[in-house]
């Protein structure tokens, strides 16, 4: 299973630094980053593809991340997460 996360951020560089620093929490949640993209037409939009090993722990990570602005240096304005399965 994979997870695609869309983030609207106020400062991409600050967000990316904070996101990278949160690696241990993602790993503990059974998530592995496969790819990070920056929208070519909107410098404040980040898209992340993650591999999910445990859906329940991944859901808890999303809830935690949404609740704690300190996880993203208070740069995330909106976040959307979509779990995907191979068809």
Order of alpha helices (4+ residues) and beta strands (2+ residues): beta-alpha-alpha-beta-beta-alpha-beta
